[in-house]
Amino acid sequence: MEAHDCAVYMKRILVVDDDIEVLETIQLILEIGGFKVSALNDGEEVFNRIESFNPDLILLDISLGHIDGRILCEQLKSIESTSKIPILLISGLYDAKDFTTLNYGQDDFLSKPFQMDVLLKKITKILNLEESEPSFLLN
């Protein structure tokens, strides 16, 4: 495959986190990893951004200021037009073990701080559908 062909196959990831430093770091790592990234620091704009960006995956922080990412995840999964978009929840407030029994519709969960290679492995698994069950890898 030639370099200019890669753009056709770039997976689109919407990253939603109210911490600008975390958002910019994740965006940089994902872009280096070959993904097309749209970064958003306001949960209220998620639906508009989904419509304009058409993501293959949403990386969604649980704590978005006055918006709870878990509720947002449930809303996204309950709407037909967004229900099939995989969602990877991230949080510094919870551990992966907390999410072995809690399900908000997320396809997987990653606790902060995380290693970028673990994030990339989870994204690859979700997008390639290598597993049907969430792995909840501990980092």
DAQUI-V481397 format. One record per backbone hydrogen bond with DSSP energy under -0.5 kcal/mol. NH is the residue of the N-H (numbers start at 0). CO is the residue of the C=O. If there is no record, write none. Layout:
nh->NH co->CO
nh->NH co->CO
This chain:
nh->4 co->1
nh->5 co->1
nh->5 co->2
nh->6 co->2
nh->7 co->4
nh->8 co->4
nh->8 co->5
nh->9 co->5
nh->9 co->6
nh->12 co->10
nh->12 co->35
nh->13 co->56
nh->14 co->12
nh->14 co->37
nh->15 co->13
nh->15 co->58
nh->16 co->14
nh->16 co->39
nh->17 co->62
nh->19 co->17
nh->22 co->18
nh->23 co->19
nh->24 co->20
nh->25 co->21
nh->26 co->22
nh->27 co->23
nh->28 co->24
nh->29 co->25
nh->30 co->26
nh->31 co->27
nh->32 co->28
nh->33 co->30
nh->34 co->29
nh->35 co->10
nh->36 co->34
nh->37 co->12
nh->39 co->14
nh->44 co->41
nh->45 co->42
nh->48 co->44
nh->49 co->45
nh->50 co->46
nh->51 co->47
nh->52 co->48
nh->53 co->49
nh->55 co->11
nh->56 co->11
nh->57 co->85
nh->58 co->13
nh->59 co->57
nh->59 co->87
nh->60 co->15
nh->61 co->89
nh->63 co->61
nh->63 co->66
nh->65 co->63
nh->66 co->63
nh->68 co->61
nh->68 co->66
nh->71 co->67
nh->72 co->68
nh->73 co->69
nh->74 co->70
nh->75 co->71
nh->76 co->72
nh->77 co->73
nh->78 co->74
nh->78 co->75
nh->81 co->78
nh->82 co->78
nh->84 co->81
nh->85 co->55
nh->85 co->83
nh->87 co->57
nh->88 co->86
nh->88 co->107
nh->89 co->59
nh->90 co->109
nh->97 co->94
nh->98 co->94
nh->98 co->95
nh->99 co->96
nh->101 co->97
nh->102 co->100
nh->106 co->86
nh->107 co->86
nh->109 co->88
nh->111 co->90
nh->117 co->114
nh->118 co->114
nh->119 co->115
nh->120 co->116
nh->121 co->117
nh->122 co->118
nh->123 co->119
nh->124 co->120
nh->125 co->121
nh->126 co->122
nh->127 co->123
nh->128 co->124
nh->128 co->125
nh->129 co->124
